[in-house]
Amino acid sequence: MKNSRVCPKCQNDEIVRIPGEARAFGAGNNILVGGTIFSAAKVTRYLCASCGFSEEWVGSADDLASIKKKYAT
Ligand SMILES: [Zn+2]
């Protein structure tokens, strides 16, 4: 959906991009990867405005590396 700009569930092309955020106390769409909010990986959401299906993407390669380091088994 991020790449195709079309909803895979209903084929609608009204895709809303909701940017990830990392605010105080972990508010916003993010994944905590370190001891503080300043190291949180931001997660961008893509939402179909027709059926409500949503996808989430971590946009930064650095963040992906940090998540992998913390969560991969
Ligand atoms: Zn849809």
PDB file of the backbone (N, CA, C, O) and the ligand in Angstrom, with CONECT records:
HET     ZN  A 101       1
ATOM      1  N   MET A   1       0.831  -1.211   0.000  1.00  0.00           N
ATOM      2  CA  MET A   1       0.000   0.000   0.000  1.00  0.00           C
ATOM      3  C   MET A   1       0.863   1.258   0.000  1.00  0.00           C
ATOM      4  O   MET A   1       0.547   2.241  -0.670  1.00  0.00           O
ATOM      5  N   LYS A   2       1.954   1.213   0.759  1.00  0.00           N
ATOM      6  CA  LYS A   2       2.920   2.306   0.768  1.00  0.00           C
ATOM      7  C   LYS A   2       3.469   2.527  -0.641  1.00  0.00           C
ATOM      8  O   LYS A   2       3.642   3.662  -1.085  1.00  0.00           O
ATOM      9  N   ASN A   3       3.737   1.425  -1.329  1.00  0.00           N
ATOM     10  CA  ASN A   3       4.352   1.529  -2.649  1.00  0.00           C
ATOM     11  C   ASN A   3       3.331   1.607  -3.778  1.00  0.00           C
ATOM     12  O   ASN A   3       3.514   2.354  -4.739  1.00  0.00           O
ATOM     13  N   SER A   4       2.258   0.834  -3.657  1.00  0.00           N
ATOM     14  CA  SER A   4       1.303   0.775  -4.761  1.00  0.00           C
ATOM     15  C   SER A   4       0.283   1.905  -4.713  1.00  0.00           C
ATOM     16  O   SER A   4      -0.293   2.266  -5.739  1.00  0.00           O
ATOM     17  N   ARG A   5       0.052   2.477  -3.501  1.00  0.00           N
ATOM     18  CA  ARG A   5      -0.943   3.530  -3.344  1.00  0.00           C
ATOM     19  C   ARG A   5      -2.358   3.034  -3.639  1.00  0.00           C
ATOM     20  O   ARG A   5      -3.263   3.824  -3.906  1.00  0.00           O
ATOM     21  N   VAL A   6      -2.531   1.715  -3.585  1.00  0.00           N
ATOM     22  CA  VAL A   6      -3.857   1.138  -3.776  1.00  0.00           C
ATOM     23  C   VAL A   6      -4.099   0.156  -2.637  1.00  0.00           C
ATOM     24  O   VAL A   6      -3.199  -0.599  -2.268  1.00  0.00           O
ATOM     25  N   CYS A   7      -5.310   0.161  -2.075  1.00  0.00           N
ATOM     26  CA  CYS A   7      -5.625  -0.753  -0.987  1.00  0.00           C
ATOM     27  C   CYS A   7      -5.708  -2.178  -1.521  1.00  0.00           C
ATOM     28  O   CYS A   7      -6.429  -2.431  -2.486  1.00  0.00           O
ATOM     29  N   PRO A   8      -4.976  -3.124  -0.903  1.00  0.00           N
ATOM     30  CA  PRO A   8      -4.998  -4.515  -1.376  1.00  0.00           C
ATOM     31  C   PRO A   8      -6.313  -5.218  -1.047  1.00  0.00           C
ATOM     32  O   PRO A   8      -6.605  -6.275  -1.608  1.00  0.00           O
ATOM     33  N   LYS A   9      -7.100  -4.651  -0.155  1.00  0.00           N
ATOM     34  CA  LYS A   9      -8.357  -5.287   0.254  1.00  0.00           C
ATOM     35  C   LYS A   9      -9.532  -4.856  -0.604  1.00  0.00           C
ATOM     36  O   LYS A   9     -10.379  -5.679  -0.953  1.00  0.00           O
ATOM     37  N   CYS A  10      -9.596  -3.574  -0.950  1.00  0.00           N
ATOM     38  CA  CYS A  10     -10.777  -3.087  -1.680  1.00  0.00           C
ATOM     39  C   CYS A  10     -10.424  -2.331  -2.951  1.00  0.00           C
ATOM     40  O   CYS A  10     -11.312  -1.823  -3.636  1.00  0.00           O
ATOM     41  N   GLN A  11      -9.123  -2.248  -3.277  1.00  0.00           N
ATOM     42  CA  GLN A  11      -8.638  -1.611  -4.513  1.00  0.00           C
ATOM     43  C   GLN A  11      -8.889  -0.114  -4.560  1.00  0.00           C
ATOM     44  O   GLN A  11      -8.744   0.494  -5.620  1.00  0.00           O
ATOM     45  N   ASN A  12      -9.261   0.500  -3.439  1.00  0.00           N
ATOM     46  CA  ASN A  12      -9.462   1.944  -3.411  1.00  0.00           C
ATOM     47  C   ASN A  12      -8.100   2.644  -3.467  1.00  0.00           C
ATOM     48  O   ASN A  12      -7.106   2.116  -2.967  1.00  0.00           O
ATOM     49  N   ASP A  13      -8.058   3.840  -4.079  1.00  0.00           N
ATOM     50  CA  ASP A  13      -6.763   4.529  -4.172  1.00  0.00           C
ATOM     51  C   ASP A  13      -6.680   5.762  -3.267  1.00  0.00           C
ATOM     52  O   ASP A  13      -5.778   6.586  -3.415  1.00  0.00           O
ATOM     53  N   GLU A  14      -7.620   5.883  -2.334  1.00  0.00           N
ATOM     54  CA  GLU A  14      -7.537   6.968  -1.346  1.00  0.00           C
ATOM     55  C   GLU A  14      -6.778   6.471  -0.127  1.00  0.00           C
ATOM     56  O   GLU A  14      -7.375   5.953   0.817  1.00  0.00           O
ATOM     57  N   ILE A  15      -5.454   6.633  -0.150  1.00  0.00           N
ATOM     58  CA  ILE A  15      -4.620   6.154   0.943  1.00  0.00           C
ATOM     59  C   ILE A  15      -4.147   7.336   1.774  1.00  0.00           C
ATOM     60  O   ILE A  15      -3.557   8.276   1.242  1.00  0.00           O
ATOM     61  N   VAL A  16      -4.405   7.294   3.078  1.00  0.00           N
ATOM     62  CA  VAL A  16      -3.997   8.369   3.970  1.00  0.00           C
ATOM     63  C   VAL A  16      -2.706   7.964   4.673  1.00  0.00           C
ATOM     64  O   VAL A  16      -2.612   6.869   5.227  1.00  0.00           O
ATOM     65  N   ARG A  17      -1.719   8.844   4.650  1.00  0.00           N
ATOM     66  CA  ARG A  17      -0.444   8.578   5.321  1.00  0.00           C
ATOM     67  C   ARG A  17      -0.437   9.275   6.672  1.00  0.00           C
ATOM     68  O   ARG A  17      -0.615  10.490   6.745  1.00  0.00           O
ATOM     69  N   ILE A  18      -0.233   8.512   7.742  1.00  0.00           N
ATOM     70  CA  ILE A  18      -0.216   9.067   9.091  1.00  0.00           C
ATOM     71  C   ILE A  18       1.198   8.904   9.638  1.00  0.00           C
ATOM     72  O   ILE A  18       1.624   7.789   9.938  1.00  0.00           O
ATOM     73  N   PRO A  19       1.918  10.004   9.766  1.00  0.00           N
ATOM     74  CA  PRO A  19       3.321   9.905  10.175  1.00  0.00           C
ATOM     75  C   PRO A  19       3.481   9.387  11.595  1.00  0.00           C
ATOM     76  O   PRO A  19       2.649   9.669  12.457  1.00  0.00           O
ATOM     77  N   GLY A  20       4.544   8.632  11.844  1.00  0.00           N
ATOM     78  CA  GLY A  20       4.850   8.159  13.182  1.00  0.00           C
ATOM     79  C   GLY A  20       5.332   9.304  14.043  1.00  0.00           C
ATOM     80  O   GLY A  20       5.856  10.298  13.541  1.00  0.00           O
ATOM     81  N   GLU A  21       5.149   9.155  15.354  1.00  0.00           N
ATOM     82  CA  GLU A  21       5.588  10.191  16.274  1.00  0.00           C
ATOM     83  C   GLU A  21       6.203   9.534  17.493  1.00  0.00           C
ATOM     84  O   GLU A  21       5.889   8.389  17.817  1.00  0.00           O
ATOM     85  N   ALA A  22       7.076  10.257  18.163  1.00  0.00           N
ATOM     86  CA  ALA A  22       7.614   9.775  19.432  1.00  0.00           C
ATOM     87  C   ALA A  22       7.563  10.941  20.412  1.00  0.00           C
ATOM     88  O   ALA A  22       8.471  11.771  20.453  1.00  0.00           O
ATOM     89  N   ARG A  23       6.501  10.993  21.193  1.00  0.00           N
ATOM     90  CA  ARG A  23       6.339  12.085  22.158  1.00  0.00           C
ATOM     91  C   ARG A  23       6.598  11.571  23.567  1.00  0.00           C
ATOM     92  O   ARG A  23       6.892  10.394  23.773  1.00  0.00           O
ATOM     93  N   ALA A  24       6.482  12.474  24.527  1.00  0.00           N
ATOM     94  CA  ALA A  24       6.722  12.129  25.927  1.00  0.00           C
ATOM     95  C   ALA A  24       5.903  10.919  26.346  1.00  0.00           C
ATOM     96  O   ALA A  24       4.768  10.746  25.900  1.00  0.00           O
ATOM     97  N   PHE A  25       6.474  10.090  27.197  1.00  0.00           N
ATOM     98  CA  PHE A  25       5.846   8.886  27.732  1.00  0.00           C
ATOM     99  C   PHE A  25       5.500   7.864  26.639  1.00  0.00           C
ATOM    100  O   PHE A  25       4.631   7.015  26.837  1.00  0.00           O
ATOM    101  N   GLY A  26       6.166   7.945  25.510  1.00  0.00           N
ATOM    102  CA  GLY A  26       5.955   6.953  24.455  1.00  0.00           C
ATOM    103  C   GLY A  26       4.739   7.200  23.595  1.00  0.00           C
ATOM    104  O   GLY A  26       4.386   6.346  22.782  1.00  0.00           O
ATOM    105  N   ALA A  27       4.078   8.353  23.747  1.00  0.00           N
ATOM    106  CA  ALA A  27       2.889   8.648  22.944  1.00  0.00           C
ATOM    107  C   ALA A  27       3.244   8.726  21.470  1.00  0.00           C
ATOM    108  O   ALA A  27       4.361   9.092  21.105  1.00  0.00           O
ATOM    109  N   GLY A  28       2.280   8.376  20.628  1.00  0.00           N
ATOM    110  CA  GLY A  28       2.509   8.376  19.187  1.00  0.00           C
ATOM    111  C   GLY A  28       2.786   6.962  18.722  1.00  0.00           C
ATOM    112  O   GLY A  28       2.979   6.054  19.531  1.00  0.00           O
ATOM    113  N   ASN A  29       2.805   6.784  17.416  1.00  0.00           N
ATOM    114  CA  ASN A  29       3.023   5.450  16.868  1.00  0.00           C
ATOM    115  C   ASN A  29       4.519   5.216  16.719  1.00  0.00           C
ATOM    116  O   ASN A  29       5.164   5.774  15.831  1.00  0.00           O
ATOM    117  N   ASN A  30       5.058   4.383  17.601  1.00  0.00           N
ATOM    118  CA  ASN A  30       6.501   4.149  17.583  1.00  0.00           C
ATOM    119  C   ASN A  30       6.825   2.832  18.276  1.00  0.00           C
ATOM    120  O   ASN A  30       5.966   2.216  18.907  1.00  0.00           O
ATOM    121  N   ILE A  31       8.075   2.416  18.148  1.00  0.00           N
ATOM    122  CA  ILE A  31       8.562   1.203  18.820  1.00  0.00           C
ATOM    123  C   ILE A  31       9.765   1.617  19.655  1.00  0.00           C
ATOM    124  O   ILE A  31      10.721   2.191  19.133  1.00  0.00           O
ATOM    125  N   LEU A  32       9.716   1.328  20.945  1.00  0.00           N
ATOM    126  CA  LEU A  32      10.826   1.722  21.806  1.00  0.00           C
ATOM    127  C   LEU A  32      12.012   0.785  21.597  1.00  0.00           C
ATOM    128  O   LEU A  32      11.877  -0.435  21.695  1.00  0.00           O
ATOM    129  N   VAL A  33      13.158   1.362  21.312  1.00  0.00           N
ATOM    130  CA  VAL A  33      14.340   0.530  21.068  1.00  0.00           C
ATOM    131  C   VAL A  33      15.480   0.857  22.025  1.00  0.00           C
ATOM    132  O   VAL A  33      16.485   0.146  22.064  1.00  0.00           O
ATOM    133  N   GLY A  34      15.327   1.931  22.796  1.00  0.00           N
ATOM    134  CA  GLY A  34      16.396   2.290  23.712  1.00  0.00           C
ATOM    135  C   GLY A  34      15.828   2.708  25.051  1.00  0.00           C
ATOM    136  O   GLY A  34      14.659   2.451  25.337  1.00  0.00           O
ATOM    137  N   GLY A  35      16.637   3.345  25.873  1.00  0.00           N
ATOM    138  CA  GLY A  35      16.199   3.720  27.207  1.00  0.00           C
ATOM    139  C   GLY A  35      15.294   4.936  27.236  1.00  0.00           C
ATOM    140  O   GLY A  35      14.563   5.132  28.207  1.00  0.00           O
ATOM    141  N   THR A  36      15.324   5.757  26.198  1.00  0.00           N
ATOM    142  CA  THR A  36      14.533   6.986  26.210  1.00  0.00           C
ATOM    143  C   THR A  36      13.693   7.109  24.954  1.00  0.00           C
ATOM    144  O   THR A  36      13.864   6.369  23.985  1.00  0.00           O
ATOM    145  N   ILE A  37      12.782   8.064  25.002  1.00  0.00           N
ATOM    146  CA  ILE A  37      11.889   8.317  23.872  1.00  0.00           C
ATOM    147  C   ILE A  37      12.675   8.817  22.652  1.00  0.00           C
ATOM    148  O   ILE A  37      12.213   8.708  21.516  1.00  0.00           O
ATOM    149  N   PHE A  38      13.866   9.364  22.907  1.00  0.00           N
ATOM    150  CA  PHE A  38      14.647   9.918  21.797  1.00  0.00           C
ATOM    151  C   PHE A  38      15.222   8.830  20.889  1.00  0.00           C
ATOM    152  O   PHE A  38      15.686   9.109  19.783  1.00  0.00           O
ATOM    153  N   SER A  39      15.184   7.597  21.370  1.00  0.00           N
ATOM    154  CA  SER A  39      15.689   6.508  20.537  1.00  0.00           C
ATOM    155  C   SER A  39      14.558   5.648  19.977  1.00  0.00           C
ATOM    156  O   SER A  39      14.805   4.562  19.453  1.00  0.00           O
ATOM    157  N   ALA A  40      13.311   6.133  20.088  1.00  0.00           N
ATOM    158  CA  ALA A  40      12.176   5.363  19.583  1.00  0.00           C
ATOM    159  C   ALA A  40      12.152   5.370  18.061  1.00  0.00           C
ATOM    160  O   ALA A  40      12.413   6.393  17.429  1.00  0.00           O
ATOM    161  N   ALA A  41      11.835   4.215  17.478  1.00  0.00           N
ATOM    162  CA  ALA A  41      11.680   4.113  16.023  1.00  0.00           C
ATOM    163  C   ALA A  41      10.265   4.541  15.661  1.00  0.00           C
ATOM    164  O   ALA A  41       9.295   4.014  16.206  1.00  0.00           O
ATOM    165  N   LYS A  42      10.147   5.485  14.751  1.00  0.00           N
ATOM    166  CA  LYS A  42       8.827   5.976  14.358  1.00  0.00           C
ATOM    167  C   LYS A  42       8.203   5.055  13.319  1.00  0.00           C
ATOM    168  O   LYS A  42       8.869   4.579  12.400  1.00  0.00           O
ATOM    169  N   VAL A  43       6.903   4.818  13.491  1.00  0.00           N
ATOM    170  CA  VAL A  43       6.186   3.907  12.601  1.00  0.00           C
ATOM    171  C   VAL A  43       5.123   4.698  11.838  1.00  0.00           C
ATOM    172  O   VAL A  43       4.220   5.280  12.441  1.00  0.00           O
ATOM    173  N   THR A  44       5.236   4.714  10.519  1.00  0.00           N
ATOM    174  CA  THR A  44       4.269   5.419   9.687  1.00  0.00           C
ATOM    175  C   THR A  44       3.139   4.482   9.307  1.00  0.00           C
ATOM    176  O   THR A  44       3.374   3.330   8.943  1.00  0.00           O
ATOM    177  N   ARG A  45       1.908   4.979   9.392  1.00  0.00           N
ATOM    178  CA  ARG A  45       0.736   4.172   9.096  1.00  0.00           C
ATOM    179  C   ARG A  45       0.133   4.616   7.762  1.00  0.00           C
ATOM    180  O   ARG A  45       0.047   5.808   7.469  1.00  0.00           O
ATOM    181  N   TYR A  46      -0.277   3.646   6.975  1.00  0.00           N
ATOM    182  CA  TYR A  46      -0.982   3.934   5.723  1.00  0.00           C
ATOM    183  C   TYR A  46      -2.381   3.360   5.864  1.00  0.00           C
ATOM    184  O   TYR A  46      -2.558   2.159   6.070  1.00  0.00           O
ATOM    185  N   LEU A  47      -3.363   4.227   5.752  1.00  0.00           N
ATOM    186  CA  LEU A  47      -4.742   3.835   6.016  1.00  0.00           C
ATOM    187  C   LEU A  47      -5.606   4.006   4.775  1.00  0.00           C
ATOM    188  O   LEU A  47      -5.565   5.048   4.120  1.00  0.00           O
ATOM    189  N   CYS A  48      -6.380   2.991   4.457  1.00  0.00           N
ATOM    190  CA  CYS A  48      -7.333   3.089   3.354  1.00  0.00           C
ATOM    191  C   CYS A  48      -8.529   3.904   3.836  1.00  0.00           C
ATOM    192  O   CYS A  48      -9.158   3.563   4.837  1.00  0.00           O
ATOM    193  N   ALA A  49      -8.841   4.988   3.113  1.00  0.00           N
ATOM    194  CA  ALA A  49      -9.930   5.872   3.525  1.00  0.00           C
ATOM    195  C   ALA A  49     -11.288   5.262   3.194  1.00  0.00           C
ATOM    196  O   ALA A  49     -12.322   5.797   3.595  1.00  0.00           O
ATOM    197  N   SER A  50     -11.294   4.157   2.473  1.00  0.00           N
ATOM    198  CA  SER A  50     -12.566   3.544   2.110  1.00  0.00           C
ATOM    199  C   SER A  50     -12.968   2.428   3.072  1.00  0.00           C
ATOM    200  O   SER A  50     -14.070   2.450   3.621  1.00  0.00           O
ATOM    201  N   CYS A  51     -12.065   1.435   3.281  1.00  0.00           N
ATOM    202  CA  CYS A  51     -12.460   0.281   4.110  1.00  0.00           C
ATOM    203  C   CYS A  51     -11.795   0.283   5.482  1.00  0.00           C
ATOM    204  O   CYS A  51     -12.203  -0.484   6.354  1.00  0.00           O
ATOM    205  N   GLY A  52     -10.783   1.120   5.699  1.00  0.00           N
ATOM    206  CA  GLY A  52     -10.174   1.211   7.014  1.00  0.00           C
ATOM    207  C   GLY A  52      -8.984   0.299   7.232  1.00  0.00           C
ATOM    208  O   GLY A  52      -8.399   0.295   8.315  1.00  0.00           O
ATOM    209  N   PHE A  53      -8.614  -0.476   6.222  1.00  0.00           N
ATOM    210  CA  PHE A  53      -7.432  -1.333   6.341  1.00  0.00           C
ATOM    211  C   PHE A  53      -6.203  -0.453   6.536  1.00  0.00           C
ATOM    212  O   PHE A  53      -6.079   0.589   5.894  1.00  0.00           O
ATOM    213  N   SER A  54      -5.281  -0.874   7.433  1.00  0.00           N
ATOM    214  CA  SER A  54      -4.072  -0.077   7.618  1.00  0.00           C
ATOM    215  C   SER A  54      -2.822  -0.931   7.617  1.00  0.00           C
ATOM    216  O   SER A  54      -2.833  -2.100   8.003  1.00  0.00           O
ATOM    217  N   GLU A  55      -1.749  -0.308   7.172  1.00  0.00           N
ATOM    218  CA  GLU A  55      -0.432  -0.933   7.120  1.00  0.00           C
ATOM    219  C   GLU A  55       0.519  -0.067   7.918  1.00  0.00           C
ATOM    220  O   GLU A  55       0.346   1.150   7.985  1.00  0.00           O
ATOM    221  N   GLU A  56       1.521  -0.680   8.524  1.00  0.00           N
ATOM    222  CA  GLU A  56       2.487   0.106   9.286  1.00  0.00           C
ATOM    223  C   GLU A  56       3.894  -0.176   8.778  1.00  0.00           C
ATOM    224  O   GLU A  56       4.263  -1.323   8.526  1.00  0.00           O
ATOM    225  N   TRP A  57       4.678   0.904   8.633  1.00  0.00           N
ATOM    226  CA  TRP A  57       6.033   0.769   8.102  1.00  0.00           C
ATOM    227  C   TRP A  57       7.014   1.552   8.957  1.00  0.00           C
ATOM    228  O   TRP A  57       6.764   2.701   9.323  1.00  0.00           O
ATOM    229  N   VAL A  58       8.126   0.918   9.268  1.00  0.00           N
ATOM    230  CA  VAL A  58       9.247   1.631   9.868  1.00  0.00           C
ATOM    231  C   VAL A  58      10.078   2.152   8.699  1.00  0.00           C
ATOM    232  O   VAL A  58      10.546   1.379   7.863  1.00  0.00           O
ATOM    233  N   GLY A  59      10.257   3.478   8.653  1.00  0.00           N
ATOM    234  CA  GLY A  59      10.824   4.088   7.456  1.00  0.00           C
ATOM    235  C   GLY A  59      12.338   4.145   7.400  1.00  0.00           C
ATOM    236  O   GLY A  59      12.912   4.196   6.313  1.00  0.00           O
ATOM    237  N   SER A  60      12.998   4.137   8.556  1.00  0.00           N
ATOM    238  CA  SER A  60      14.426   4.398   8.526  1.00  0.00           C
ATOM    239  C   SER A  60      15.253   3.124   8.702  1.00  0.00           C
ATOM    240  O   SER A  60      14.930   2.271   9.528  1.00  0.00           O
ATOM    241  N   ALA A  61      16.306   3.011   7.926  1.00  0.00           N
ATOM    242  CA  ALA A  61      17.173   1.830   7.989  1.00  0.00           C
ATOM    243  C   ALA A  61      17.854   1.728   9.352  1.00  0.00           C
ATOM    244  O   ALA A  61      18.071   0.628   9.860  1.00  0.00           O
ATOM    245  N   ASP A  62      18.191   2.874   9.942  1.00  0.00           N
ATOM    246  CA  ASP A  62      18.796   2.882  11.280  1.00  0.00           C
ATOM    247  C   ASP A  62      17.827   2.305  12.304  1.00  0.00           C
ATOM    248  O   ASP A  62      18.209   1.517  13.169  1.00  0.00           O
ATOM    249  N   ASP A  63      16.551   2.718  12.187  1.00  0.00           N
ATOM    250  CA  ASP A  63      15.546   2.223  13.120  1.00  0.00           C
ATOM    251  C   ASP A  63      15.356   0.724  12.961  1.00  0.00           C
ATOM    252  O   ASP A  63      15.218   0.009  13.954  1.00  0.00           O
ATOM    253  N   LEU A  64      15.348   0.237  11.725  1.00  0.00           N
ATOM    254  CA  LEU A  64      15.198  -1.200  11.482  1.00  0.00           C
ATOM    255  C   LEU A  64      16.334  -1.968  12.139  1.00  0.00           C
ATOM    256  O   LEU A  64      16.123  -3.027  12.731  1.00  0.00           O
ATOM    257  N   ALA A  65      17.537  -1.425  12.028  1.00  0.00           N
ATOM    258  CA  ALA A  65      18.705  -2.072  12.629  1.00  0.00           C
ATOM    259  C   ALA A  65      18.569  -2.114  14.146  1.00  0.00           C
ATOM    260  O   ALA A  65      18.896  -3.120  14.776  1.00  0.00           O
ATOM    261  N   SER A  66      18.082  -1.011  14.737  1.00  0.00           N
ATOM    262  CA  SER A  66      17.923  -0.954  16.194  1.00  0.00           C
ATOM    263  C   SER A  66      16.867  -1.937  16.672  1.00  0.00           C
ATOM    264  O   SER A  66      17.050  -2.604  17.691  1.00  0.00           O
ATOM    265  N   ILE A  67      15.759  -2.029  15.937  1.00  0.00           N
ATOM    266  CA  ILE A  67      14.676  -2.947  16.303  1.00  0.00           C
ATOM    267  C   ILE A  67      15.164  -4.387  16.230  1.00  0.00           C
ATOM    268  O   ILE A  67      14.876  -5.201  17.107  1.00  0.00           O
ATOM    269  N   LYS A  68      15.901  -4.681  15.181  1.00  0.00           N
ATOM    270  CA  LYS A  68      16.438  -6.020  14.992  1.00  0.00           C
ATOM    271  C   LYS A  68      17.355  -6.406  16.148  1.00  0.00           C
ATOM    272  O   LYS A  68      17.301  -7.518  16.671  1.00  0.00           O
ATOM    273  N   LYS A  69      18.194  -5.454  16.525  1.00  0.00           N
ATOM    274  CA  LYS A  69      19.140  -5.669  17.610  1.00  0.00           C
ATOM    275  C   LYS A  69      18.406  -5.952  18.917  1.00  0.00           C
ATOM    276  O   LYS A  69      18.804  -6.831  19.681  1.00  0.00           O
ATOM    277  N   LYS A  70      17.340  -5.209  19.170  1.00  0.00           N
ATOM    278  CA  LYS A  70      16.636  -5.358  20.447  1.00  0.00           C
ATOM    279  C   LYS A  70      15.686  -6.560  20.465  1.00  0.00           C
ATOM    280  O   LYS A  70      15.602  -7.256  21.477  1.00  0.00           O
ATOM    281  N   TYR A  71      14.968  -6.814  19.360  1.00  0.00           N
ATOM    282  CA  TYR A  71      13.881  -7.780  19.401  1.00  0.00           C
ATOM    283  C   TYR A  71      14.130  -9.121  18.697  1.00  0.00           C
ATOM    284  O   TYR A  71      13.460 -10.109  18.997  1.00  0.00           O
ATOM    285  N   ALA A  72      15.085  -9.160  17.766  1.00  0.00           N
ATOM    286  CA  ALA A  72      15.297 -10.402  17.036  1.00  0.00           C
ATOM    287  C   ALA A  72      15.860 -11.465  17.974  1.00  0.00           C
ATOM    288  O   ALA A  72      16.664 -11.162  18.856  1.00  0.00           O
ATOM    289  N   THR A  73      15.437 -12.709  17.780  1.00  0.00           N
ATOM    290  CA  THR A  73      15.899 -13.761  18.683  1.00  0.00           C
ATOM    291  C   THR A  73      16.984 -14.603  18.015  1.00  0.00           C
ATOM    292  O   THR A  73      17.498 -15.542  18.622  1.00  0.00           O
TER     293      THR A  73
HETATM  294 ZN    ZN A 101      -9.554  -0.543   1.397  1.00  0.00          ZN2+
END
